[in-house]
Amino acid sequence: MTLKKRARQDIIKNLIKKKKIGTHVELLKELADRGIKVNQPTISRDLREMGVIKVAKGLNQVIYQLPTEFEVVNLDEIRHKFQNLVIDTKFTNNLIILRTFPGEAQGMAKAIDSAALNMILGTIAGDDTILVVIDKTAHVKQVLLVFDELRTGKKSEKISP
């Protein structure tokens, strides 16, 4: 059975909400089990249009989530992500680059965005790299201090901007 885009995307949303789906193959199988024929490029396009991202759910498990499913991330969750997912931190001017394990950057960037730190204008995430844009160069060291405290779990000496 072939569905119109809106109906297909509604079914995909329901599947993502109810099941832990982490790959196109899993999603294609779920749709096929329901008699819905669709190809991989269409699934990719649907997921992109719907704003679906992959997020880590425990060790070695990545699943799709809809953007409306995110709530403000609590400090313990952000700390956990920093301690377990961030490999390296570098900066220049008003930009910070965070390196993560492969496939973890988008979930980490979403956690940073959800923290709503006033000095962070936003993030851009790839597969294993996050670009964090800071409002002023003078605030970069303060944000790095927060990131370091989250990553190490220890209070650091204040760094003057």
C-alpha positions, -999 to +999 in steps of 0.1 A: +000+000+000+013+034-009+003+064+013+004+101+009+033+118+026+013+132+055-003+099+064+031+081+061+048+106+083+021+103+109+026+066+110+064+071+113+058+095+142+038+069+160+063+042+154+092+064+167+071+073+198+062+037+206+092+017+195+130+021+200+139+025+163+174+035+155+180+027+118+163+031+084+163-007+081+143-010+113+119+017+103+114+001+068+107-033+084+081-018+107+064-001+078+065-032+057+050-052+086+021-028+083+019-033+045+034+001+037+058+001+008+084+028+008+121+031-002+151+042+018+155+077+002+119+085+010+124+075+046+155+097+048+136+126+033+107+121+057+129+119+088+147+151+077+115+170+071+101+158+104+132+170+122+139+136+136+174+131+152+193+102+167+199+103+204+219+080+227+198+058+250+224+040+271+256+025+259+257+015+223+220+022+217+209+051+195+173+057+186+153+082+166+134+109+185+111+137+174+120+172+182+089+178+203+098+150+226+127+169+242+122+185+275+147+208+293+175+186+302+184+184+338+220+191+351+226+154+360+217+143+324+240+169+309+268+160+332+263+123+323+265+132+286+296+153+290+314+127+311+305+098+287+303+113+253+327+143+250+362+133+239+379+167+232+372+205+235+389+232+215+381+269+209+389+299+189+374+334+191+337+329+200+335+293+188+339+261+207+344+227+191+334+196+210+344+161+197+322+132+207+321+095+199+306+088+165+269+093+163+266+112+196+270+148+185+234+156+178+221+143+211+249+162+229+241+194+210+204+191+218+213+188+255+235+219+253+207+238+235+181+226+261+203+239+289+195+274+276+227+290+287+224+327+279+260+330+265+254+302+239+237+314+208+233+278+194+249+247+182+255+229+150+261+191+151+275+166+127+281+130+135+309+134+160+316+172+161+296+200+176+301+237+169+290+258+198+286+295+190+291+319+219+276+354+220+309+372+228+346+361+227+349+373+263+324+346+274+342+316+258+363+309+288+333+310+311+315+285+289+346+263+287+348+264+325+311+252+327+319+224+301+350+214+321+331+212+353+304+191+337+330+168+321+351+163+352+324+167+379+348+190+398+345+227+404+373+245+387+391+277+396+374+307+380+389+316+347+387+353+340+375+361+305 
